[in-house]
Amino acid sequence: MRRVTNVLAAAALLAFLAAPPASAAPLPTRIVQASGRIVPIPAAIPHEEGDMVDRRIVPDLRWIAARFPIYVTDGYSGPLPNGRRAGCRGCHVRHSDHYNGLAVDIVPLRWSDRCDRSWRGITRLARWAEPRPNRPRPPFRWVGYKGDAGHGCGDHLHLSWEHAAAPQFQLAEWVEVFPVRGGEIAAQDPGAGPGGGAQPESTPQSQGGAQPEAGAAEGPQGGISTARSGGVSPRGD
Ligand SMILES: [Zn+2]
């Protein structure tokens, strides 16, 4: 039994050592519309208890967690329909992607507050998501790490996904992701892609999840579908 456990542990370690291609080539991406909802992060993705995200980025997070030794310290930050709150209050900038459930803060699974070898896998992930400085690879909108105040090795990595502009504490009309099928990054669907890959899922308006009313008092006004590009701020931390 013990031996089996060791074999499994070795396999898991090998999975982390087998780096994904380090190329800066574009990732296949896909626009996911509708069916957004703020959900608990699944157990397969190591995370701080209670952390939640928009479910449309969960497959990408699963893929990342299977290949990089991540521990998510914060996802969605804001009110929930049940009157409770999720995430870290006062941790993020105004218009942060955390207020839409489309950003995560990440530290190593074996955390250290110093920039030591335990951060290697996180640095590798940061480079994978942003091969060139300040040029995040789509679907990533903003990558906070080296050179970004309050981020980096020994602090944390921030990843945001590209999405339609949305007031805080509301679900974005669409989210750009890299498609994952069978645990692997799937090639782009024929005819799919930004603007064309949306599946006719459910209703055009998002349901459940963050309660629109909850943020109305303090959130910016402006509807849910004002832009098809850009996101909501130069940064998303
Ligand atoms: Zn962040």
Boltz pocket constraint, residues with backbone or C-beta under 6 A from the ligand:
constraints:
  - pocket:
      binder: B
      contacts: [[A, 92], [A, 98], [A, 103], [A, 104], [A, 105], [A, 157], [A, 158], [A, 159], [A, 236], [A, 237]]
      max_distance: 6.0
